[in-house]
Amino acid sequence: MKLIVAVVQDEDADNLVDELVASQYRVTRISSTGSLLRTGNTSLLIGVEDSEVPRVLGIISQVCRRRTQVAVPYTPALEPGLLFLSDSFEVEVGGAVVFVLDVERFERL
């Protein structure tokens, strides 16, 4: 058995959860925040049999597409040593970061 941990942008999370549930996968959703853009992310925990990993990865890659957006930099309090970015910049967002972990034991209580 495997545990798939997929970190996706909030913009993609609802569609991804809908697709996974429609494909009969159980999903646990955890909210988080990205560090660079200070935007919302969602971490999904998906437990599957080893043979199902390619199918789940296929669903994730279909739903979570990379795209670019213009970012307005986060301005921290003006303290010595803090990064200050004065201009907007274009960044690539979307896609997914996926970890596939071995599960030693699984129980549904």
MODELLER restraints for C-alpha pairs under 7 A, 6 or more apart:
rsr = mdl.restraints
at = mdl.atoms
rsr.add(forms.Gaussian(group=physical.xy_distance, feature=features.Distance(at['CA:1:A'], at['CA:48:A']), mean=5.86, stdev=0.5))
rsr.add(forms.Gaussian(group=physical.xy_distance, feature=features.Distance(at['CA:1:A'], at['CA:49:A']), mean=4.44, stdev=0.5))
rsr.add(forms.Gaussian(group=physical.xy_distance, feature=features.Distance(at['CA:1:A'], at['CA:50:A']), mean=5.26, stdev=0.5))
rsr.add(forms.Gaussian(group=physical.xy_distance, feature=features.Distance(at['CA:1:A'], at['CA:102:A']), mean=6.38, stdev=0.5))
rsr.add(forms.Gaussian(group=physical.xy_distance, feature=features.Distance(at['CA:1:A'], at['CA:103:A']), mean=5.48, stdev=0.5))
rsr.add(forms.Gaussian(group=physical.xy_distance, feature=features.Distance(at['CA:2:A'], at['CA:47:A']), mean=5.84, stdev=0.5))
rsr.add(forms.Gaussian(group=physical.xy_distance, feature=features.Distance(at['CA:2:A'], at['CA:48:A']), mean=5.46, stdev=0.5))
rsr.add(forms.Gaussian(group=physical.xy_distance, feature=features.Distance(at['CA:2:A'], at['CA:49:A']), mean=5.99, stdev=0.5))
rsr.add(forms.Gaussian(group=physical.xy_distance, feature=features.Distance(at['CA:2:A'], at['CA:50:A']), mean=5.85, stdev=0.5))
rsr.add(forms.Gaussian(group=physical.xy_distance, feature=features.Distance(at['CA:2:A'], at['CA:100:A']), mean=6.44, stdev=0.5))
rsr.add(forms.Gaussian(group=physical.xy_distance, feature=features.Distance(at['CA:2:A'], at['CA:101:A']), mean=5.48, stdev=0.5))
rsr.add(forms.Gaussian(group=physical.xy_distance, feature=features.Distance(at['CA:2:A'], at['CA:102:A']), mean=4.76, stdev=0.5))
rsr.add(forms.Gaussian(group=physical.xy_distance, feature=features.Distance(at['CA:2:A'], at['CA:103:A']), mean=5.24, stdev=0.5))
rsr.add(forms.Gaussian(group=physical.xy_distance, feature=features.Distance(at['CA:3:A'], at['CA:45:A']), mean=6.76, stdev=0.5))
rsr.add(forms.Gaussian(group=physical.xy_distance, feature=features.Distance(at['CA:3:A'], at['CA:46:A']), mean=5.70, stdev=0.5))
rsr.add(forms.Gaussian(group=physical.xy_distance, feature=features.Distance(at['CA:3:A'], at['CA:47:A']), mean=4.55, stdev=0.5))
rsr.add(forms.Gaussian(group=physical.xy_distance, feature=features.Distance(at['CA:3:A'], at['CA:48:A']), mean=6.47, stdev=0.5))
rsr.add(forms.Gaussian(group=physical.xy_distance, feature=features.Distance(at['CA:3:A'], at['CA:100:A']), mean=5.77, stdev=0.5))
rsr.add(forms.Gaussian(group=physical.xy_distance, feature=features.Distance(at['CA:3:A'], at['CA:101:A']), mean=5.06, stdev=0.5))
rsr.add(forms.Gaussian(group=physical.xy_distance, feature=features.Distance(at['CA:3:A'], at['CA:102:A']), mean=6.34, stdev=0.5))
rsr.add(forms.Gaussian(group=physical.xy_distance, feature=features.Distance(at['CA:3:A'], at['CA:103:A']), mean=6.23, stdev=0.5))
rsr.add(forms.Gaussian(group=physical.xy_distance, feature=features.Distance(at['CA:4:A'], at['CA:45:A']), mean=5.81, stdev=0.5))
rsr.add(forms.Gaussian(group=physical.xy_distance, feature=features.Distance(at['CA:4:A'], at['CA:46:A']), mean=5.02, stdev=0.5))
rsr.add(forms.Gaussian(group=physical.xy_distance, feature=features.Distance(at['CA:4:A'], at['CA:47:A']), mean=6.23, stdev=0.5))
rsr.add(forms.Gaussian(group=physical.xy_distance, feature=features.Distance(at['CA:4:A'], at['CA:98:A']), mean=6.84, stdev=0.5))
rsr.add(forms.Gaussian(group=physical.xy_distance, feature=features.Distance(at['CA:4:A'], at['CA:99:A']), mean=5.70, stdev=0.5))
rsr.add(forms.Gaussian(group=physical.xy_distance, feature=features.Distance(at['CA:4:A'], at['CA:100:A']), mean=4.56, stdev=0.5))
rsr.add(forms.Gaussian(group=physical.xy_distance, feature=features.Distance(at['CA:4:A'], at['CA:101:A']), mean=6.33, stdev=0.5))
rsr.add(forms.Gaussian(group=physical.xy_distance, feature=features.Distance(at['CA:5:A'], at['CA:43:A']), mean=6.60, stdev=0.5))
rsr.add(forms.Gaussian(group=physical.xy_distance, feature=features.Distance(at['CA:5:A'], at['CA:44:A']), mean=5.58, stdev=0.5))
rsr.add(forms.Gaussian(group=physical.xy_distance, feature=features.Distance(at['CA:5:A'], at['CA:45:A']), mean=4.84, stdev=0.5))
rsr.add(forms.Gaussian(group=physical.xy_distance, feature=features.Distance(at['CA:5:A'], at['CA:46:A']), mean=6.52, stdev=0.5))
rsr.add(forms.Gaussian(group=physical.xy_distance, feature=features.Distance(at['CA:5:A'], at['CA:98:A']), mean=5.61, stdev=0.5))
rsr.add(forms.Gaussian(group=physical.xy_distance, feature=features.Distance(at['CA:5:A'], at['CA:99:A']), mean=5.05, stdev=0.5))
rsr.add(forms.Gaussian(group=physical.xy_distance, feature=features.Distance(at['CA:5:A'], at['CA:100:A']), mean=6.43, stdev=0.5))
rsr.add(forms.Gaussian(group=physical.xy_distance, feature=features.Distance(at['CA:6:A'], at['CA:43:A']), mean=5.52, stdev=0.5))
rsr.add(forms.Gaussian(group=physical.xy_distance, feature=features.Distance(at['CA:6:A'], at['CA:44:A']), mean=5.10, stdev=0.5))
rsr.add(forms.Gaussian(group=physical.xy_distance, feature=features.Distance(at['CA:6:A'], at['CA:45:A']), mean=6.75, stdev=0.5))
rsr.add(forms.Gaussian(group=physical.xy_distance, feature=features.Distance(at['CA:6:A'], at['CA:96:A']), mean=6.33, stdev=0.5))
rsr.add(forms.Gaussian(group=physical.xy_distance, feature=features.Distance(at['CA:6:A'], at['CA:97:A']), mean=5.68, stdev=0.5))
rsr.add(forms.Gaussian(group=physical.xy_distance, feature=features.Distance(at['CA:6:A'], at['CA:98:A']), mean=4.37, stdev=0.5))
rsr.add(forms.Gaussian(group=physical.xy_distance, feature=features.Distance(at['CA:6:A'], at['CA:99:A']), mean=6.43, stdev=0.5))
rsr.add(forms.Gaussian(group=physical.xy_distance, feature=features.Distance(at['CA:7:A'], at['CA:41:A']), mean=6.71, stdev=0.5))
rsr.add(forms.Gaussian(group=physical.xy_distance, feature=features.Distance(at['CA:7:A'], at['CA:42:A']), mean=5.67, stdev=0.5))
rsr.add(forms.Gaussian(group=physical.xy_distance, feature=features.Distance(at['CA:7:A'], at['CA:43:A']), mean=4.33, stdev=0.5))
rsr.add(forms.Gaussian(group=physical.xy_distance, feature=features.Distance(at['CA:7:A'], at['CA:44:A']), mean=6.39, stdev=0.5))
rsr.add(forms.Gaussian(group=physical.xy_distance, feature=features.Distance(at['CA:7:A'], at['CA:96:A']), mean=5.59, stdev=0.5))
rsr.add(forms.Gaussian(group=physical.xy_distance, feature=features.Distance(at['CA:7:A'], at['CA:97:A']), mean=5.13, stdev=0.5))
rsr.add(forms.Gaussian(group=physical.xy_distance, feature=features.Distance(at['CA:7:A'], at['CA:98:A']), mean=6.35, stdev=0.5))
rsr.add(forms.Gaussian(group=physical.xy_distance, feature=features.Distance(at['CA:8:A'], at['CA:41:A']), mean=5.66, stdev=0.5))
rsr.add(forms.Gaussian(group=physical.xy_distance, feature=features.Distance(at['CA:8:A'], at['CA:42:A']), mean=5.36, stdev=0.5))
rsr.add(forms.Gaussian(group=physical.xy_distance, feature=features.Distance(at['CA:8:A'], at['CA:43:A']), mean=6.36, stdev=0.5))
rsr.add(forms.Gaussian(group=physical.xy_distance, feature=features.Distance(at['CA:8:A'], at['CA:94:A']), mean=6.74, stdev=0.5))
rsr.add(forms.Gaussian(group=physical.xy_distance, feature=features.Distance(at['CA:8:A'], at['CA:95:A']), mean=6.58, stdev=0.5))
rsr.add(forms.Gaussian(group=physical.xy_distance, feature=features.Distance(at['CA:8:A'], at['CA:96:A']), mean=4.81, stdev=0.5))
rsr.add(forms.Gaussian(group=physical.xy_distance, feature=features.Distance(at['CA:8:A'], at['CA:97:A']), mean=6.76, stdev=0.5))
rsr.add(forms.Gaussian(group=physical.xy_distance, feature=features.Distance(at['CA:9:A'], at['CA:40:A']), mean=6.47, stdev=0.5))
rsr.add(forms.Gaussian(group=physical.xy_distance, feature=features.Distance(at['CA:9:A'], at['CA:41:A']), mean=4.48, stdev=0.5))
rsr.add(forms.Gaussian(group=physical.xy_distance, feature=features.Distance(at['CA:9:A'], at['CA:42:A']), mean=6.09, stdev=0.5))
rsr.add(forms.Gaussian(group=physical.xy_distance, feature=features.Distance(at['CA:9:A'], at['CA:94:A']), mean=5.65, stdev=0.5))
rsr.add(forms.Gaussian(group=physical.xy_distance, feature=features.Distance(at['CA:10:A'], at['CA:40:A']), mean=5.53, stdev=0.5))
rsr.add(forms.Gaussian(group=physical.xy_distance, feature=features.Distance(at['CA:10:A'], at['CA:41:A']), mean=4.89, stdev=0.5))
rsr.add(forms.Gaussian(group=physical.xy_distance, feature=features.Distance(at['CA:10:A'], at['CA:42:A']), mean=5.65, stdev=0.5))
rsr.add(forms.Gaussian(group=physical.xy_distance, feature=features.Distance(at['CA:12:A'], at['CA:63:A']), mean=6.92, stdev=0.5))
rsr.add(forms.Gaussian(group=physical.xy_distance, feature=features.Distance(at['CA:12:A'], at['CA:64:A']), mean=5.85, stdev=0.5))
rsr.add(forms.Gaussian(group=physical.xy_distance, feature=features.Distance(at['CA:13:A'], at['CA:42:A']), mean=6.40, stdev=0.5))
rsr.add(forms.Gaussian(group=physical.xy_distance, feature=features.Distance(at['CA:15:A'], at['CA:63:A']), mean=6.92, stdev=0.5))
rsr.add(forms.Gaussian(group=physical.xy_distance, feature=features.Distance(at['CA:16:A'], at['CA:60:A']), mean=6.67, stdev=0.5))
rsr.add(forms.Gaussian(group=physical.xy_distance, feature=features.Distance(at['CA:16:A'], at['CA:63:A']), mean=5.90, stdev=0.5))
rsr.add(forms.Gaussian(group=physical.xy_distance, feature=features.Distance(at['CA:26:A'], at['CA:46:A']), mean=6.32, stdev=0.5))
rsr.add(forms.Gaussian(group=physical.xy_distance, feature=features.Distance(at['CA:27:A'], at['CA:44:A']), mean=6.36, stdev=0.5))
rsr.add(forms.Gaussian(group=physical.xy_distance, feature=features.Distance(at['CA:27:A'], at['CA:45:A']), mean=5.74, stdev=0.5))
rsr.add(forms.Gaussian(group=physical.xy_distance, feature=features.Distance(at['CA:27:A'], at['CA:46:A']), mean=5.05, stdev=0.5))
rsr.add(forms.Gaussian(group=physical.xy_distance, feature=features.Distance(at['CA:28:A'], at['CA:44:A']), mean=5.59, stdev=0.5))
rsr.add(forms.Gaussian(group=physical.xy_distance, feature=features.Distance(at['CA:28:A'], at['CA:45:A']), mean=5.03, stdev=0.5))
rsr.add(forms.Gaussian(group=physical.xy_distance, feature=features.Distance(at['CA:28:A'], at['CA:46:A']), mean=6.70, stdev=0.5))
rsr.add(forms.Gaussian(group=physical.xy_distance, feature=features.Distance(at['CA:29:A'], at['CA:42:A']), mean=6.65, stdev=0.5))
rsr.add(forms.Gaussian(group=physical.xy_distance, feature=features.Distance(at['CA:29:A'], at['CA:43:A']), mean=5.93, stdev=0.5))
rsr.add(forms.Gaussian(group=physical.xy_distance, feature=features.Distance(at['CA:29:A'], at['CA:44:A']), mean=4.75, stdev=0.5))
rsr.add(forms.Gaussian(group=physical.xy_distance, feature=features.Distance(at['CA:29:A'], at['CA:45:A']), mean=6.55, stdev=0.5))
rsr.add(forms.Gaussian(group=physical.xy_distance, feature=features.Distance(at['CA:30:A'], at['CA:42:A']), mean=5.68, stdev=0.5))
rsr.add(forms.Gaussian(group=physical.xy_distance, feature=features.Distance(at['CA:30:A'], at['CA:43:A']), mean=5.05, stdev=0.5))
rsr.add(forms.Gaussian(group=physical.xy_distance, feature=features.Distance(at['CA:30:A'], at['CA:44:A']), mean=6.29, stdev=0.5))
rsr.add(forms.Gaussian(group=physical.xy_distance, feature=features.Distance(at['CA:31:A'], at['CA:41:A']), mean=6.12, stdev=0.5))
rsr.add(forms.Gaussian(group=physical.xy_distance, feature=features.Distance(at['CA:31:A'], at['CA:42:A']), mean=4.63, stdev=0.5))
rsr.add(forms.Gaussian(group=physical.xy_distance, feature=features.Distance(at['CA:31:A'], at['CA:43:A']), mean=6.25, stdev=0.5))
rsr.add(forms.Gaussian(group=physical.xy_distance, feature=features.Distance(at['CA:32:A'], at['CA:40:A']), mean=5.98, stdev=0.5))
rsr.add(forms.Gaussian(group=physical.xy_distance, feature=features.Distance(at['CA:32:A'], at['CA:41:A']), mean=5.03, stdev=0.5))
rsr.add(forms.Gaussian(group=physical.xy_distance, feature=features.Distance(at['CA:32:A'], at['CA:42:A']), mean=5.67, stdev=0.5))
rsr.add(forms.Gaussian(group=physical.xy_distance, feature=features.Distance(at['CA:33:A'], at['CA:39:A']), mean=5.59, stdev=0.5))
rsr.add(forms.Gaussian(group=physical.xy_distance, feature=features.Distance(at['CA:33:A'], at['CA:40:A']), mean=4.55, stdev=0.5))
rsr.add(forms.Gaussian(group=physical.xy_distance, feature=features.Distance(at['CA:33:A'], at['CA:41:A']), mean=5.22, stdev=0.5))
rsr.add(forms.Gaussian(group=physical.xy_distance, feature=features.Distance(at['CA:34:A'], at['CA:40:A']), mean=6.17, stdev=0.5))
rsr.add(forms.Gaussian(group=physical.xy_distance, feature=features.Distance(at['CA:34:A'], at['CA:41:A']), mean=6.13, stdev=0.5))
rsr.add(forms.Gaussian(group=physical.xy_distance, feature=features.Distance(at['CA:64:A'], at['CA:94:A']), mean=6.11, stdev=0.5))
rsr.add(forms.Gaussian(group=physical.xy_distance, feature=features.Distance(at['CA:64:A'], at['CA:95:A']), mean=4.57, stdev=0.5))
rsr.add(forms.Gaussian(group=physical.xy_distance, feature=features.Distance(at['CA:64:A'], at['CA:96:A']), mean=6.22, stdev=0.5))
rsr.add(forms.Gaussian(group=physical.xy_distance, feature=features.Distance(at['CA:65:A'], at['CA:94:A']), mean=5.63, stdev=0.5))
rsr.add(forms.Gaussian(group=physical.xy_distance, feature=features.Distance(at['CA:65:A'], at['CA:95:A']), mean=4.68, stdev=0.5))
rsr.add(forms.Gaussian(group=physical.xy_distance, feature=features.Distance(at['CA:66:A'], at['CA:92:A']), mean=6.62, stdev=0.5))
rsr.add(forms.Gaussian(group=physical.xy_distance, feature=features.Distance(at['CA:66:A'], at['CA:93:A']), mean=5.65, stdev=0.5))
rsr.add(forms.Gaussian(group=physical.xy_distance, feature=features.Distance(at['CA:66:A'], at['CA:94:A']), mean=4.40, stdev=0.5))
rsr.add(forms.Gaussian(group=physical.xy_distance, feature=features.Distance(at['CA:66:A'], at['CA:95:A']), mean=4.60, stdev=0.5))
rsr.add(forms.Gaussian(group=physical.xy_distance, feature=features.Distance(at['CA:67:A'], at['CA:92:A']), mean=5.56, stdev=0.5))
rsr.add(forms.Gaussian(group=physical.xy_distance, feature=features.Distance(at['CA:67:A'], at['CA:93:A']), mean=5.42, stdev=0.5))
rsr.add(forms.Gaussian(group=physical.xy_distance, feature=features.Distance(at['CA:67:A'], at['CA:94:A']), mean=6.00, stdev=0.5))
rsr.add(forms.Gaussian(group=physical.xy_distance, feature=features.Distance(at['CA:68:A'], at['CA:90:A']), mean=6.54, stdev=0.5))
rsr.add(forms.Gaussian(group=physical.xy_distance, feature=features.Distance(at['CA:68:A'], at['CA:91:A']), mean=5.46, stdev=0.5))
rsr.add(forms.Gaussian(group=physical.xy_distance, feature=features.Distance(at['CA:68:A'], at['CA:92:A']), mean=4.30, stdev=0.5))
rsr.add(forms.Gaussian(group=physical.xy_distance, feature=features.Distance(at['CA:68:A'], at['CA:93:A']), mean=5.75, stdev=0.5))
rsr.add(forms.Gaussian(group=physical.xy_distance, feature=features.Distance(at['CA:69:A'], at['CA:90:A']), mean=5.56, stdev=0.5))
rsr.add(forms.Gaussian(group=physical.xy_distance, feature=features.Distance(at['CA:69:A'], at['CA:91:A']), mean=5.67, stdev=0.5))
rsr.add(forms.Gaussian(group=physical.xy_distance, feature=features.Distance(at['CA:69:A'], at['CA:92:A']), mean=6.53, stdev=0.5))
rsr.add(forms.Gaussian(group=physical.xy_distance, feature=features.Distance(at['CA:70:A'], at['CA:88:A']), mean=6.60, stdev=0.5))
rsr.add(forms.Gaussian(group=physical.xy_distance, feature=features.Distance(at['CA:70:A'], at['CA:89:A']), mean=5.55, stdev=0.5))
rsr.add(forms.Gaussian(group=physical.xy_distance, feature=features.Distance(at['CA:70:A'], at['CA:90:A']), mean=4.34, stdev=0.5))
rsr.add(forms.Gaussian(group=physical.xy_distance, feature=features.Distance(at['CA:70:A'], at['CA:91:A']), mean=6.35, stdev=0.5))
rsr.add(forms.Gaussian(group=physical.xy_distance, feature=features.Distance(at['CA:71:A'], at['CA:88:A']), mean=5.55, stdev=0.5))
rsr.add(forms.Gaussian(group=physical.xy_distance, feature=features.Distance(at['CA:71:A'], at['CA:89:A']), mean=5.38, stdev=0.5))
rsr.add(forms.Gaussian(group=physical.xy_distance, feature=features.Distance(at['CA:71:A'], at['CA:90:A']), mean=5.89, stdev=0.5))
rsr.add(forms.Gaussian(group=physical.xy_distance, feature=features.Distance(at['CA:71:A'], at['CA:91:A']), mean=6.75, stdev=0.5))
rsr.add(forms.Gaussian(group=physical.xy_distance, feature=features.Distance(at['CA:72:A'], at['CA:88:A']), mean=4.69, stdev=0.5))
rsr.add(forms.Gaussian(group=physical.xy_distance, feature=features.Distance(at['CA:72:A'], at['CA:89:A']), mean=6.82, stdev=0.5))
rsr.add(forms.Gaussian(group=physical.xy_distance, feature=features.Distance(at['CA:73:A'], at['CA:85:A']), mean=5.94, stdev=0.5))
rsr.add(forms.Gaussian(group=physical.xy_distance, feature=features.Distance(at['CA:73:A'], at['CA:88:A']), mean=6.12, stdev=0.5))
rsr.add(forms.Gaussian(group=physical.xy_distance, feature=features.Distance(at['CA:75:A'], at['CA:84:A']), mean=6.34, stdev=0.5))
